Amino acid sequence: MSAVTSQGRVLVRRTTIVLTLGLLFLPLAVIVLLSFNASRYGTLPFEFTLRWYTELFGRGDLFVATRRSILLSTGTALASALIGTSVSVWLVRHRPRALPVVSAGLLSAVTIPWLILGIGMLTVFQTLGIGRSTSAVFLGSLVTSLPYQVFIVLARLRALDPSLEEAARSLGASALRAQARVVVPLISSAVLGGALMAFTITFNNFVIQYFLMPFGVRTLPLEIYTLVRTGYKPDINALSTLVLLATVVLIVALQRLVGGVQRTVRPVAGPRPDRGRD
């Protein structure tokens, strides 16, 4: 009887997982299929075509918006990597007591909905005279992506053995040289992973861009939103498929980087015993 009950629980869990994944990925699969369907309204029978991709590549406004999104995301990722890494090193090496307070503040920035952050940033930037501008969008994107960079680098720094940097100092290296030659190579994967996370968040951050982007200037999420409001066209499916593909590539690369960082972290438990010694 217990075996039957256990099998029933396993079946329920598997069914729940399958239904959840189906609800999550089915709309994405439909968009991808419709991007290759010859019907303008997505009706059956399915006829394979690349017409919508051809029309998509013939529209210059979409590529201008895409280039603007890539530039914004790249700039935010670079700034996040530089500032986030510097803050993480400063906290771990020089202000460890301030680490809980700073972590709590950064965690609040992650948990607060972006809708609230967007409204608050717009109010603050208008008070400062910045208003809706590319500078406001950059600062808003940096604020929303910086906590992820700090958390990823902090996790790597706290797992490092401090004696490695102390050994470099004992051999005559200055503090700056020890960090550049010892610490930076060891946390490089975490820095790159955080920058990739910042790029992905900024590229897809519709809410912040909607509130802070100047009127008439659109990034790719804003351009897609405008196209959907003015009328459905199949080339939107093609564009969504390309964005989905790029996002999947970035996520896979991020998982590999973060996973590589976690696999390289080993607890330091002192020198290994010589097992081959009699």
C-alpha positions as CSV (number, residue, x, y, z in Angstrom):
1,M,0.0,0.0,0.0
2,S,2.8,2.4,0.8
3,A,4.5,1.6,-2.5
4,V,1.3,2.5,-4.4
5,T,1.0,5.7,-2.4
6,S,4.6,6.6,-3.1
7,Q,4.1,6.0,-6.8
8,G,1.0,8.2,-6.8
9,R,2.9,11.0,-5.2
10,V,5.7,10.7,-7.8
11,L,3.1,10.8,-10.6
12,V,1.5,13.9,-9.2
13,R,4.8,15.7,-8.9
14,R,5.8,14.7,-12.4
15,T,2.4,15.8,-13.8
16,T,2.7,19.1,-12.0
17,I,6.2,19.7,-13.4
18,V,5.1,18.9,-16.9
19,L,2.1,21.2,-16.7
20,T,4.1,24.0,-15.3
21,L,6.8,23.7,-18.0
22,G,4.1,23.4,-20.6
23,L,2.4,26.6,-19.5
24,L,5.8,28.3,-19.5
25,F,7.2,27.2,-22.8
26,L,4.1,26.6,-24.9
27,P,3.5,30.3,-25.8
28,L,7.2,30.6,-26.8
29,A,6.9,27.5,-29.0
30,V,3.8,28.9,-30.6
31,I,5.5,32.2,-31.4
32,V,8.5,30.3,-33.0
33,L,6.2,28.2,-35.1
34,L,4.1,31.1,-36.3
35,S,7.2,33.0,-37.4
36,F,7.7,30.2,-40.0
37,N,4.0,30.0,-41.0
38,A,2.9,31.4,-44.3
39,S,-0.5,32.5,-43.0
40,R,-0.7,36.1,-41.9
41,Y,-3.1,35.2,-39.2
42,G,-1.5,32.1,-37.9
43,T,-4.1,29.7,-39.3
44,L,-3.7,26.1,-40.4
45,P,-2.6,24.3,-42.4
46,F,1.0,25.1,-41.6
47,E,3.1,26.2,-44.5
48,F,6.8,26.8,-44.0
49,T,8.1,30.2,-45.2
50,L,10.9,32.7,-44.4
51,R,8.8,35.6,-45.7
52,W,8.4,37.2,-42.3
53,Y,12.1,37.2,-41.6
54,T,12.7,38.7,-45.0
55,E,10.3,41.5,-44.2
56,L,11.8,41.9,-40.8
57,F,15.3,42.4,-42.2
58,G,13.9,45.0,-44.6
59,R,12.7,47.3,-41.8
60,G,15.3,49.7,-40.7
61,D,13.5,51.0,-37.6
62,L,13.8,47.6,-35.8
63,F,17.5,47.4,-36.4
64,V,18.0,50.9,-35.1
65,A,16.1,50.0,-31.9
66,T,18.1,46.8,-31.6
67,R,21.4,48.6,-32.0
68,R,20.3,51.1,-29.4
69,S,19.4,48.3,-27.0
70,I,22.7,46.5,-27.5
71,L,24.6,49.7,-26.9
72,L,22.7,50.5,-23.7
73,S,23.0,46.9,-22.5
74,T,26.8,46.8,-23.2
75,G,27.4,50.1,-21.5
76,T,25.4,49.0,-18.5
77,A,27.3,45.7,-18.3
78,L,30.7,47.4,-18.4
79,A,29.8,49.9,-15.8
80,S,28.2,47.3,-13.6
81,A,31.3,45.1,-13.9
82,L,33.6,47.9,-12.9
83,I,31.5,49.4,-10.1
84,G,30.2,46.1,-8.8
85,T,33.6,44.5,-8.6
86,S,35.2,47.5,-6.9
87,V,32.4,47.6,-4.3
88,S,32.7,43.9,-3.7
89,V,36.4,43.9,-3.2
90,W,36.2,47.0,-1.0
91,L,33.5,45.3,1.2
92,V,35.3,42.0,1.6
93,R,38.8,43.3,2.1
94,H,38.3,46.6,3.9
95,R,34.8,46.9,5.3
96,P,33.5,43.4,6.2
97,R,31.3,44.9,9.0
98,A,29.4,46.9,6.5
99,L,28.7,43.9,4.3
100,P,25.3,42.9,6.0
101,V,24.0,46.5,5.7
102,V,25.1,46.9,2.0
103,S,23.8,43.4,1.2
104,A,20.4,44.3,2.7
105,G,20.2,47.5,0.7
106,L,21.1,45.8,-2.5
107,L,18.6,43.0,-1.8
108,S,15.8,45.5,-1.3
109,A,16.6,46.9,-4.8
110,V,16.2,43.5,-6.2
111,T,12.9,42.6,-4.4
112,I,11.2,46.0,-5.0
113,P,9.1,45.7,-8.2
114,W,10.5,47.5,-11.2
115,L,7.3,49.4,-11.7
116,I,7.8,51.1,-8.3
117,L,11.5,51.7,-9.1
118,G,10.6,53.2,-12.5
119,I,8.1,55.7,-11.0
120,G,10.5,56.6,-8.2
121,M,13.4,57.1,-10.6
122,L,11.3,59.3,-12.9
123,T,10.3,61.5,-10.0
124,V,13.9,61.8,-8.7
125,F,15.4,62.5,-12.1
126,Q,12.7,65.1,-12.9
127,T,13.6,66.8,-9.6
128,L,17.3,66.8,-10.5
129,G,16.6,68.2,-13.9
130,I,17.5,65.0,-15.9
131,G,14.0,63.9,-16.6
132,R,13.5,61.5,-19.5
133,S,16.8,61.1,-21.2
134,T,19.4,58.5,-22.2
135,S,21.4,59.4,-19.1
136,A,18.3,58.6,-17.0
137,V,17.8,55.3,-18.8
138,F,21.5,54.4,-18.3
139,L,21.4,55.2,-14.6
140,G,18.1,53.4,-14.1
141,S,19.4,50.3,-15.9
142,L,22.6,50.4,-13.8
143,V,20.7,50.6,-10.5
144,T,18.6,47.6,-11.4
145,S,21.5,45.4,-12.6
146,L,24.2,46.4,-10.2
147,P,23.0,44.3,-7.3
148,Y,23.3,41.1,-9.3
149,Q,26.9,41.9,-10.2
150,V,27.8,42.6,-6.6
151,F,26.1,39.4,-5.3
152,I,27.9,37.2,-7.8
153,V,31.3,38.7,-7.2
154,L,30.8,38.7,-3.5
155,A,30.0,35.0,-3.5
156,R,33.3,34.3,-5.3
157,L,35.4,36.6,-3.1
158,R,34.1,35.1,0.1
159,A,35.0,31.7,-1.1
160,L,38.6,32.6,-1.8
161,D,41.4,31.8,0.6
162,P,42.8,35.1,2.0
163,S,46.1,33.5,2.5
164,L,46.7,33.6,-1.3
165,E,46.7,37.4,-1.3
166,E,48.8,37.4,1.9
167,A,51.3,35.1,0.3
168,A,51.7,37.5,-2.6
169,R,52.2,40.4,-0.1
170,S,54.8,38.4,1.8
171,L,56.8,38.0,-1.4
172,G,57.0,41.7,-1.9
173,A,54.0,42.6,-4.0
174,S,52.0,45.7,-3.1
175,A,48.4,45.6,-2.2
176,L,47.3,46.8,-5.7
177,R,49.7,44.4,-7.5
178,A,48.5,41.4,-5.3
179,Q,44.9,42.1,-6.2
180,A,45.7,42.6,-9.9
181,R,47.8,39.4,-10.2
182,V,46.1,37.1,-7.7
183,V,42.5,38.2,-6.9
184,V,41.4,39.5,-10.3
185,P,42.2,36.3,-12.3
186,L,40.4,34.2,-9.7
187,I,37.2,36.2,-9.8
188,S,37.3,36.9,-13.6
189,S,34.6,34.3,-14.3
190,A,32.3,35.8,-11.7
191,V,32.9,39.3,-13.0
192,L,32.1,38.2,-16.5
193,G,29.0,36.3,-15.3
194,G,27.7,39.3,-13.5
195,A,28.3,41.5,-16.5
196,L,26.4,39.0,-18.7
197,M,23.6,39.0,-16.2
198,A,23.5,42.8,-16.3
199,F,23.4,42.8,-20.1
200,T,20.5,40.4,-20.1
201,I,18.5,42.3,-17.5
202,T,19.1,45.7,-19.3
203,F,18.2,44.3,-22.7
204,N,14.8,43.0,-21.5
205,N,14.0,45.7,-19.0
206,F,10.9,47.2,-20.6
207,V,9.6,48.9,-17.4
208,I,12.6,51.1,-16.7
209,Q,13.0,52.0,-20.4
210,Y,9.3,52.8,-20.7
211,F,9.4,55.3,-17.8
212,L,12.8,56.9,-18.5
213,M,13.4,56.8,-22.2
214,P,12.9,60.1,-24.1
215,F,9.7,60.4,-26.2
216,G,10.3,59.3,-29.8
217,V,13.5,57.3,-28.9
218,R,12.8,53.5,-28.6
219,T,14.8,50.5,-27.6
220,L,13.8,47.1,-28.9
221,P,11.3,46.3,-26.1
222,L,9.6,49.6,-26.6
223,E,9.6,49.1,-30.4
224,I,8.0,45.7,-30.0
225,Y,5.4,47.2,-27.6
226,T,4.6,49.9,-30.1
227,L,4.2,47.4,-33.0
228,V,1.9,45.3,-30.9
229,R,-0.3,48.3,-30.0
230,T,-0.6,49.5,-33.5
231,G,-1.5,46.2,-35.0
232,Y,-0.4,42.6,-35.1
233,K,2.0,41.6,-37.8
234,P,3.7,38.3,-38.4
235,D,7.2,39.8,-38.5
236,I,6.8,40.5,-34.8
237,N,6.9,36.7,-34.3
238,A,10.1,36.6,-36.3
239,L,11.6,39.4,-34.2
240,S,10.4,37.7,-31.0
241,T,12.0,34.5,-32.1
242,L,15.4,36.2,-32.7
243,V,15.2,37.9,-29.3
244,L,14.3,34.6,-27.7
245,L,17.3,32.9,-29.4
246,A,19.7,35.6,-28.3
247,T,18.3,35.4,-24.7
248,V,18.7,31.7,-24.6
249,V,22.3,31.9,-25.8
250,L,23.1,34.5,-23.1
251,I,21.4,32.4,-20.3
252,V,23.3,29.3,-21.3
253,A,26.6,31.2,-21.4
254,L,25.7,32.7,-17.9
255,Q,24.9,29.3,-16.5
256,R,28.2,27.9,-17.8
257,L,30.2,30.8,-16.3
258,V,28.5,30.7,-12.9
259,G,28.6,26.9,-12.9
260,G,32.3,27.0,-13.7
261,V,32.9,29.4,-10.8
262,Q,31.0,27.1,-8.4
263,R,33.0,24.1,-9.5
264,T,36.3,25.8,-9.1
265,V,35.5,26.9,-5.5
266,R,37.0,24.4,-3.1
267,P,37.1,24.8,0.7
268,V,40.5,25.3,2.2
269,A,41.1,22.7,4.8
270,G,44.9,22.8,5.2
271,P,47.6,20.9,3.4
272,R,46.8,17.6,2.0
273,P,48.3,14.5,3.6
274,D,50.8,12.5,1.6
275,R,48.9,9.4,0.9
276,G,51.7,7.7,-0.9
277,R,54.0,7.9,2.2
278,D,54.5,4.7,4.1
